[in-house]
């Protein structure tokens, strides 16, 4: 997300780069809404005109081309662009991050925050007998606990997970121990359901015996005769924190947007100044920005949020139109690589090839300056695999990229002994 946040500010200062290609860093593509699904197949690649200015091109993409996803998501791409502006501006206004140790309660909140994604909601240190618990803030007759495990390769750590309950938060008694089978939750929609048969408790604790890290995606607790998860949003804590712990606080978009019109206008005027030096015809947009500035200044403090919202988006659209008038953007198609998310935060695994996750491809975004951008995948005929690159030839007619095929059984093979592995599970140009 940092790339998205930086992108608009850097647009103003972007400079042409040597070379004749436009490359989109994969993490940007991974962040684009709707681009997590495979793109549609296409015919052979046409000759593609590319200009220089790689930096500006991908920054623009990051800032505003989310619309490309709409060909597959069937949503109004302009709404996606606007949502991205709101997110960027909200993040710009967050107070500066202060390096401080995450408290156990802050990390533990991720175990009952309603977010289920197959990753870890909380994460202790490797320690003896780690635990996590939630305070239901009242005594309930409990019907069941539903446990969503991590689904990214560490699920077996919880195969002998214990469920304990307490009425006072001091004395806990074990009411369940799992039988050693691995369970998941998010990926197979089969979380571990532990029946509690009406046991009375205010505190529910999950624990492991022996030395281990402890982490779960989400914990749900249901009382007899009730439909709602009584653990949701309740105070939680855990036995320790780790380098993977983080505070779980509301998203910046969860609070009401503030529509910083003045900031958008200020950036727009600076961009206009910069583009004039390049000979771009930006006077129409600059005049519009001046008019919007006048309207914003006339807006009474008690004006409804809708009025501010309208001015805010009009200003953003004007700035965007201006950015696309950059004479260095003298091409209509962007080339980029789309990649699958990594296992854990291990980007290196994606580069090993035989350990990488499949997905993505070499893609084009055509007519990116128009109101109808289109994304196409050039490699959809290849079997599932991973992609690195692309590099573009000097005349923009040939693309060089690396590809490795994905074999599900490789995960069960001796991965260190490479002689046993299929040759094309390594990257080939
Ligand atoms: Ca969670």
Boltz pocket constraint, residues with backbone or C-beta under 6 A from the ligand:
constraints:
  - pocket:
      binder: B
      contacts: [[A, 109], [A, 110], [A, 111], [A, 112], [A, 113], [A, 114], [A, 115], [A, 116], [A, 120], [A, 121], [A, 216], [A, 217], [A, 218]]
      max_distance: 6.0
